[in-house]
Amino acid sequence: MNKIKTWIIAIVFATSTGGALVATALPTTTYAAKKCDTKFITIPTWYNGLTDSKCNIKGPGSDEGDLQKFIWKIALNVINIMFQLVGYISVGFVIFGGFKFMISQGTADGAAKARQTITRAVIGLVISILAVSIVTLVGASV
């Protein structure tokens, strides 16, 4: 009983001080997001980075380099969207593999297949995260 009381006190202390420290560390200024910066979960729009202050899509200028940058920006945005979708699908496969592991009922064959599904999904997730990072880095320079 004494251990339970100690754990309850520790949890209450950690949550109360943790919340207080987070509340004091937050900045006091708030920034209004542009209304054209809409995202679904974390997936950006295909025109991300191509809008002006009034949320109108800026077309390429008269220079040939502007057209290339415009096309590359759209292509990188679409690639970023696809890699993020692959990341969400791989998270779904991790959950599916965990479900298969739970319902394998201790059979070696079912547990091995579930572990293989989870391992492959985690590898896909890591590759997807790295790909999104690289595309975001390249997209920032375009």
mmCIF file of the C-alpha atoms, coordinates in Angstrom:
data_MODEL
# 
_entry.id   MODEL 
# 
loop_
_atom_site.group_PDB 
_atom_site.id 
_atom_site.type_symbol 
_atom_site.label_atom_id 
_atom_site.label_alt_id 
_atom_site.label_comp_id 
_atom_site.label_asym_id 
_atom_site.label_entity_id 
_atom_site.label_seq_id 
_atom_site.pdbx_PDB_ins_code 
_atom_site.Cartn_x 
_atom_site.Cartn_y 
_atom_site.Cartn_z 
_atom_site.occupancy 
_atom_site.B_iso_or_equiv 
_atom_site.pdbx_formal_charge 
_atom_site.auth_seq_id 
_atom_site.auth_comp_id 
_atom_site.auth_asym_id 
_atom_site.auth_atom_id 
_atom_site.pdbx_PDB_model_num 
ATOM 1   C CA . MET A 1 1   ? 0.000  0.000   0.000   1.00 0.00 ? 1   MET A CA 1 
ATOM 2   C CA . ASN A 1 2   ? 2.911  2.296   0.757   1.00 0.00 ? 2   ASN A CA 1 
ATOM 3   C CA . LYS A 1 3   ? 4.306  1.827   -2.782  1.00 0.00 ? 3   LYS A CA 1 
ATOM 4   C CA . ILE A 1 4   ? 0.971  2.767   -4.319  1.00 0.00 ? 4   ILE A CA 1 
ATOM 5   C CA . LYS A 1 5   ? 0.825  6.002   -2.330  1.00 0.00 ? 5   LYS A CA 1 
ATOM 6   C CA . THR A 1 6   ? 4.382  6.822   -3.367  1.00 0.00 ? 6   THR A CA 1 
ATOM 7   C CA . TRP A 1 7   ? 3.584  6.239   -7.043  1.00 0.00 ? 7   TRP A CA 1 
ATOM 8   C CA . ILE A 1 8   ? 0.422  8.343   -6.858  1.00 0.00 ? 8   ILE A CA 1 
ATOM 9   C CA . ILE A 1 9   ? 2.318  11.215  -5.226  1.00 0.00 ? 9   ILE A CA 1 
ATOM 10  C CA . ALA A 1 10  ? 5.094  10.929  -7.830  1.00 0.00 ? 10  ALA A CA 1 
ATOM 11  C CA . ILE A 1 11  ? 2.623  10.973  -10.725 1.00 0.00 ? 11  ILE A CA 1 
ATOM 12  C CA . VAL A 1 12  ? 0.722  13.953  -9.311  1.00 0.00 ? 12  VAL A CA 1 
ATOM 13  C CA . PHE A 1 13  ? 3.975  15.830  -8.688  1.00 0.00 ? 13  PHE A CA 1 
ATOM 14  C CA . ALA A 1 14  ? 5.338  15.074  -12.163 1.00 0.00 ? 14  ALA A CA 1 
ATOM 15  C CA . THR A 1 15  ? 2.149  16.130  -13.945 1.00 0.00 ? 15  THR A CA 1 
ATOM 16  C CA . SER A 1 16  ? 1.678  19.292  -11.899 1.00 0.00 ? 16  SER A CA 1 
ATOM 17  C CA . THR A 1 17  ? 5.261  20.543  -12.197 1.00 0.00 ? 17  THR A CA 1 
ATOM 18  C CA . GLY A 1 18  ? 5.598  19.389  -15.779 1.00 0.00 ? 18  GLY A CA 1 
ATOM 19  C CA . GLY A 1 19  ? 2.502  21.343  -16.728 1.00 0.00 ? 19  GLY A CA 1 
ATOM 20  C CA . ALA A 1 20  ? 3.724  24.395  -14.844 1.00 0.00 ? 20  ALA A CA 1 
ATOM 21  C CA . LEU A 1 21  ? 7.107  24.296  -16.567 1.00 0.00 ? 21  LEU A CA 1 
ATOM 22  C CA . VAL A 1 22  ? 5.527  23.928  -19.984 1.00 0.00 ? 22  VAL A CA 1 
ATOM 23  C CA . ALA A 1 23  ? 3.091  26.769  -19.316 1.00 0.00 ? 23  ALA A CA 1 
ATOM 24  C CA . THR A 1 24  ? 5.901  29.153  -18.346 1.00 0.00 ? 24  THR A CA 1 
ATOM 25  C CA . ALA A 1 25  ? 8.059  28.166  -21.315 1.00 0.00 ? 25  ALA A CA 1 
ATOM 26  C CA . LEU A 1 26  ? 5.421  28.992  -23.937 1.00 0.00 ? 26  LEU A CA 1 
ATOM 27  C CA . PRO A 1 27  ? 5.857  32.272  -25.814 1.00 0.00 ? 27  PRO A CA 1 
ATOM 28  C CA . THR A 1 28  ? 3.406  35.044  -25.042 1.00 0.00 ? 28  THR A CA 1 
ATOM 29  C CA . THR A 1 29  ? 3.016  36.267  -28.612 1.00 0.00 ? 29  THR A CA 1 
ATOM 30  C CA . THR A 1 30  ? 0.735  34.434  -30.962 1.00 0.00 ? 30  THR A CA 1 
ATOM 31  C CA . TYR A 1 31  ? 1.025  34.464  -34.694 1.00 0.00 ? 31  TYR A CA 1 
ATOM 32  C CA . ALA A 1 32  ? -1.992 34.206  -36.931 1.00 0.00 ? 32  ALA A CA 1 
ATOM 33  C CA . ALA A 1 33  ? -1.566 31.547  -39.579 1.00 0.00 ? 33  ALA A CA 1 
ATOM 34  C CA . LYS A 1 34  ? -2.352 32.520  -43.122 1.00 0.00 ? 34  LYS A CA 1 
ATOM 35  C CA . LYS A 1 35  ? -5.692 31.153  -44.190 1.00 0.00 ? 35  LYS A CA 1 
ATOM 36  C CA . CYS A 1 36  ? -4.118 29.591  -47.282 1.00 0.00 ? 36  CYS A CA 1 
ATOM 37  C CA . ASP A 1 37  ? -1.748 27.436  -45.196 1.00 0.00 ? 37  ASP A CA 1 
ATOM 38  C CA . THR A 1 38  ? -4.282 24.668  -44.877 1.00 0.00 ? 38  THR A CA 1 
ATOM 39  C CA . LYS A 1 39  ? -3.155 21.137  -44.150 1.00 0.00 ? 39  LYS A CA 1 
ATOM 40  C CA . PHE A 1 40  ? -4.888 17.833  -43.682 1.00 0.00 ? 40  PHE A CA 1 
ATOM 41  C CA . ILE A 1 41  ? -3.142 16.160  -40.751 1.00 0.00 ? 41  ILE A CA 1 
ATOM 42  C CA . THR A 1 42  ? 0.427  17.058  -41.850 1.00 0.00 ? 42  THR A CA 1 
ATOM 43  C CA . ILE A 1 43  ? -0.072 16.793  -45.601 1.00 0.00 ? 43  ILE A CA 1 
ATOM 44  C CA . PRO A 1 44  ? 0.488  20.185  -47.250 1.00 0.00 ? 44  PRO A CA 1 
ATOM 45  C CA . THR A 1 45  ? -1.342 21.539  -50.257 1.00 0.00 ? 45  THR A CA 1 
ATOM 46  C CA . TRP A 1 46  ? 0.122  21.086  -53.716 1.00 0.00 ? 46  TRP A CA 1 
ATOM 47  C CA . TYR A 1 47  ? 0.617  24.856  -54.009 1.00 0.00 ? 47  TYR A CA 1 
ATOM 48  C CA . ASN A 1 48  ? 2.568  25.172  -50.751 1.00 0.00 ? 48  ASN A CA 1 
ATOM 49  C CA . GLY A 1 49  ? 5.047  28.042  -51.042 1.00 0.00 ? 49  GLY A CA 1 
ATOM 50  C CA . LEU A 1 50  ? 3.495  29.455  -54.220 1.00 0.00 ? 50  LEU A CA 1 
ATOM 51  C CA . THR A 1 51  ? 1.038  31.937  -52.713 1.00 0.00 ? 51  THR A CA 1 
ATOM 52  C CA . ASP A 1 52  ? 1.250  35.650  -52.111 1.00 0.00 ? 52  ASP A CA 1 
ATOM 53  C CA . SER A 1 53  ? 0.000  37.573  -49.074 1.00 0.00 ? 53  SER A CA 1 
ATOM 54  C CA . LYS A 1 54  ? -3.610 37.411  -50.312 1.00 0.00 ? 54  LYS A CA 1 
ATOM 55  C CA . CYS A 1 55  ? -3.445 33.616  -50.823 1.00 0.00 ? 55  CYS A CA 1 
ATOM 56  C CA . ASN A 1 56  ? -3.430 33.882  -54.589 1.00 0.00 ? 56  ASN A CA 1 
ATOM 57  C CA . ILE A 1 57  ? -1.200 31.435  -56.410 1.00 0.00 ? 57  ILE A CA 1 
ATOM 58  C CA . LYS A 1 58  ? 1.728  33.310  -57.910 1.00 0.00 ? 58  LYS A CA 1 
ATOM 59  C CA . GLY A 1 59  ? 2.343  32.230  -61.470 1.00 0.00 ? 59  GLY A CA 1 
ATOM 60  C CA . PRO A 1 60  ? 5.796  32.107  -62.981 1.00 0.00 ? 60  PRO A CA 1 
ATOM 61  C CA . GLY A 1 61  ? 7.270  35.376  -64.155 1.00 0.00 ? 61  GLY A CA 1 
ATOM 62  C CA . SER A 1 62  ? 8.544  36.180  -67.616 1.00 0.00 ? 62  SER A CA 1 
ATOM 63  C CA . ASP A 1 63  ? 11.982 34.691  -66.927 1.00 0.00 ? 63  ASP A CA 1 
ATOM 64  C CA . GLU A 1 64  ? 12.661 31.102  -67.937 1.00 0.00 ? 64  GLU A CA 1 
ATOM 65  C CA . GLY A 1 65  ? 14.184 30.374  -64.521 1.00 0.00 ? 65  GLY A CA 1 
ATOM 66  C CA . ASP A 1 66  ? 10.937 31.350  -62.813 1.00 0.00 ? 66  ASP A CA 1 
ATOM 67  C CA . LEU A 1 67  ? 8.997  28.743  -64.798 1.00 0.00 ? 67  LEU A CA 1 
ATOM 68  C CA . GLN A 1 68  ? 11.514 26.065  -63.837 1.00 0.00 ? 68  GLN A CA 1 
ATOM 69  C CA . LYS A 1 69  ? 11.290 27.014  -60.150 1.00 0.00 ? 69  LYS A CA 1 
ATOM 70  C CA . PHE A 1 70  ? 7.484  27.016  -60.359 1.00 0.00 ? 70  PHE A CA 1 
ATOM 71  C CA . ILE A 1 71  ? 7.389  23.522  -61.889 1.00 0.00 ? 71  ILE A CA 1 
ATOM 72  C CA . TRP A 1 72  ? 9.999  22.164  -59.459 1.00 0.00 ? 72  TRP A CA 1 
ATOM 73  C CA . LYS A 1 73  ? 8.112  23.576  -56.476 1.00 0.00 ? 73  LYS A CA 1 
ATOM 74  C CA . ILE A 1 74  ? 4.867  21.874  -57.581 1.00 0.00 ? 74  ILE A CA 1 
ATOM 75  C CA . ALA A 1 75  ? 6.705  18.604  -58.309 1.00 0.00 ? 75  ALA A CA 1 
ATOM 76  C CA . LEU A 1 76  ? 8.427  18.625  -54.910 1.00 0.00 ? 76  LEU A CA 1 
ATOM 77  C CA . ASN A 1 77  ? 5.125  19.389  -53.168 1.00 0.00 ? 77  ASN A CA 1 
ATOM 78  C CA . VAL A 1 78  ? 3.451  16.431  -54.903 1.00 0.00 ? 78  VAL A CA 1 
ATOM 79  C CA . ILE A 1 79  ? 6.393  14.141  -54.044 1.00 0.00 ? 79  ILE A CA 1 
ATOM 80  C CA . ASN A 1 80  ? 6.225  15.330  -50.429 1.00 0.00 ? 80  ASN A CA 1 
ATOM 81  C CA . ILE A 1 81  ? 2.502  14.519  -50.315 1.00 0.00 ? 81  ILE A CA 1 
ATOM 82  C CA . MET A 1 82  ? 3.105  11.028  -51.713 1.00 0.00 ? 82  MET A CA 1 
ATOM 83  C CA . PHE A 1 83  ? 5.898  10.243  -49.233 1.00 0.00 ? 83  PHE A CA 1 
ATOM 84  C CA . GLN A 1 84  ? 3.748  11.426  -46.335 1.00 0.00 ? 84  GLN A CA 1 
ATOM 85  C CA . LEU A 1 85  ? 0.932  9.164   -47.520 1.00 0.00 ? 85  LEU A CA 1 
ATOM 86  C CA . VAL A 1 86  ? 3.418  6.274   -47.633 1.00 0.00 ? 86  VAL A CA 1 
ATOM 87  C CA . GLY A 1 87  ? 4.359  7.115   -44.041 1.00 0.00 ? 87  GLY A CA 1 
ATOM 88  C CA . TYR A 1 88  ? 0.735  6.974   -42.916 1.00 0.00 ? 88  TYR A CA 1 
ATOM 89  C CA . ILE A 1 89  ? 0.224  3.681   -44.731 1.00 0.00 ? 89  ILE A CA 1 
ATOM 90  C CA . SER A 1 90  ? 3.295  2.199   -43.038 1.00 0.00 ? 90  SER A CA 1 
ATOM 91  C CA . VAL A 1 91  ? 1.972  3.288   -39.631 1.00 0.00 ? 91  VAL A CA 1 
ATOM 92  C CA . GLY A 1 92  ? -1.234 1.471   -40.555 1.00 0.00 ? 92  GLY A CA 1 
ATOM 93  C CA . PHE A 1 93  ? 0.788  -1.648  -41.333 1.00 0.00 ? 93  PHE A CA 1 
ATOM 94  C CA . VAL A 1 94  ? 2.547  -1.405  -37.950 1.00 0.00 ? 94  VAL A CA 1 
ATOM 95  C CA . ILE A 1 95  ? -0.874 -1.360  -36.291 1.00 0.00 ? 95  ILE A CA 1 
ATOM 96  C CA . PHE A 1 96  ? -2.036 -4.226  -38.514 1.00 0.00 ? 96  PHE A CA 1 
ATOM 97  C CA . GLY A 1 97  ? 1.086  -6.248  -37.627 1.00 0.00 ? 97  GLY A CA 1 
ATOM 98  C CA . GLY A 1 98  ? 0.469  -5.618  -33.939 1.00 0.00 ? 98  GLY A CA 1 
ATOM 99  C CA . PHE A 1 99  ? -3.097 -6.818  -34.358 1.00 0.00 ? 99  PHE A CA 1 
ATOM 100 C CA . LYS A 1 100 ? -1.869 -9.942  -36.159 1.00 0.00 ? 100 LYS A CA 1 
ATOM 101 C CA . PHE A 1 101 ? 0.616  -10.506 -33.333 1.00 0.00 ? 101 PHE A CA 1 
ATOM 102 C CA . MET A 1 102 ? -2.141 -10.271 -30.735 1.00 0.00 ? 102 MET A CA 1 
ATOM 103 C CA . ILE A 1 103 ? -4.439 -12.708 -32.499 1.00 0.00 ? 103 ILE A CA 1 
ATOM 104 C CA . SER A 1 104 ? -1.699 -15.213 -33.326 1.00 0.00 ? 104 SER A CA 1 
ATOM 105 C CA . GLN A 1 105 ? -2.464 -16.866 -29.953 1.00 0.00 ? 105 GLN A CA 1 
ATOM 106 C CA . GLY A 1 106 ? 1.135  -17.818 -29.319 1.00 0.00 ? 106 GLY A CA 1 
ATOM 107 C CA . THR A 1 107 ? 1.677  -19.800 -32.503 1.00 0.00 ? 107 THR A CA 1 
ATOM 108 C CA . ALA A 1 108 ? 5.233  -19.468 -33.736 1.00 0.00 ? 108 ALA A CA 1 
ATOM 109 C CA . ASP A 1 109 ? 4.244  -19.133 -37.386 1.00 0.00 ? 109 ASP A CA 1 
ATOM 110 C CA . GLY A 1 110 ? 1.673  -16.376 -36.765 1.00 0.00 ? 110 GLY A CA 1 
ATOM 111 C CA . ALA A 1 111 ? 3.975  -14.455 -34.449 1.00 0.00 ? 111 ALA A CA 1 
ATOM 112 C CA . ALA A 1 112 ? 6.838  -14.663 -36.975 1.00 0.00 ? 112 ALA A CA 1 
ATOM 113 C CA . LYS A 1 113 ? 4.626  -13.323 -39.776 1.00 0.00 ? 113 LYS A CA 1 
ATOM 114 C CA . ALA A 1 114 ? 3.422  -10.499 -37.528 1.00 0.00 ? 114 ALA A CA 1 
ATOM 115 C CA . ARG A 1 115 ? 6.986  -9.565  -36.549 1.00 0.00 ? 115 ARG A CA 1 
ATOM 116 C CA . GLN A 1 116 ? 7.974  -9.596  -40.215 1.00 0.00 ? 116 GLN A CA 1 
ATOM 117 C CA . THR A 1 117 ? 5.056  -7.279  -41.058 1.00 0.00 ? 117 THR A CA 1 
ATOM 118 C CA . ILE A 1 118 ? 6.006  -4.885  -38.260 1.00 0.00 ? 118 ILE A CA 1 
ATOM 119 C CA . THR A 1 119 ? 9.694  -4.932  -39.211 1.00 0.00 ? 119 THR A CA 1 
ATOM 120 C CA . ARG A 1 120 ? 8.985  -4.184  -42.863 1.00 0.00 ? 120 ARG A CA 1 
ATOM 121 C CA . ALA A 1 121 ? 6.525  -1.436  -41.945 1.00 0.00 ? 121 ALA A CA 1 
ATOM 122 C CA . VAL A 1 122 ? 9.036  0.224   -39.608 1.00 0.00 ? 122 VAL A CA 1 
ATOM 123 C CA . ILE A 1 123 ? 11.691 0.095   -42.344 1.00 0.00 ? 123 ILE A CA 1 
ATOM 124 C CA . GLY A 1 124 ? 9.203  1.704   -44.737 1.00 0.00 ? 124 GLY A CA 1 
ATOM 125 C CA . LEU A 1 125 ? 8.358  4.340   -42.144 1.00 0.00 ? 125 LEU A CA 1 
ATOM 126 C CA . VAL A 1 126 ? 12.015 5.238   -41.607 1.00 0.00 ? 126 VAL A CA 1 
ATOM 127 C CA . ILE A 1 127 ? 12.610 5.470   -45.363 1.00 0.00 ? 127 ILE A CA 1 
ATOM 128 C CA . SER A 1 128 ? 9.503  7.628   -45.722 1.00 0.00 ? 128 SER A CA 1 
ATOM 129 C CA . ILE A 1 129 ? 10.579 9.981   -42.931 1.00 0.00 ? 129 ILE A CA 1 
ATOM 130 C CA . LEU A 1 130 ? 14.027 10.359  -44.474 1.00 0.00 ? 130 LEU A CA 1 
ATOM 131 C CA . ALA A 1 131 ? 12.517 10.958  -47.915 1.00 0.00 ? 131 ALA A CA 1 
ATOM 132 C CA . VAL A 1 132 ? 10.148 13.641  -46.593 1.00 0.00 ? 132 VAL A CA 1 
ATOM 133 C CA . SER A 1 133 ? 13.090 15.318  -44.847 1.00 0.00 ? 133 SER A CA 1 
ATOM 134 C CA . ILE A 1 134 ? 15.184 15.316  -48.022 1.00 0.00 ? 134 ILE A CA 1 
ATOM 135 C CA . VAL A 1 135 ? 12.306 16.608  -50.174 1.00 0.00 ? 135 VAL A CA 1 
ATOM 136 C CA . THR A 1 136 ? 11.567 19.360  -47.641 1.00 0.00 ? 136 THR A CA 1 
ATOM 137 C CA . LEU A 1 137 ? 15.240 20.340  -47.581 1.00 0.00 ? 137 LEU A CA 1 
ATOM 138 C CA . VAL A 1 138 ? 15.451 20.443  -51.374 1.00 0.00 ? 138 VAL A CA 1 
ATOM 139 C CA . GLY A 1 139 ? 12.113 22.262  -51.596 1.00 0.00 ? 139 GLY A CA 1 
ATOM 140 C CA . ALA A 1 140 ? 13.335 24.981  -49.261 1.00 0.00 ? 140 ALA A CA 1 
ATOM 141 C CA . SER A 1 141 ? 16.213 25.765  -51.603 1.00 0.00 ? 141 SER A CA 1 
ATOM 142 C CA . VAL A 1 142 ? 14.018 25.987  -54.719 1.00 0.00 ? 142 VAL A CA 1 
# 
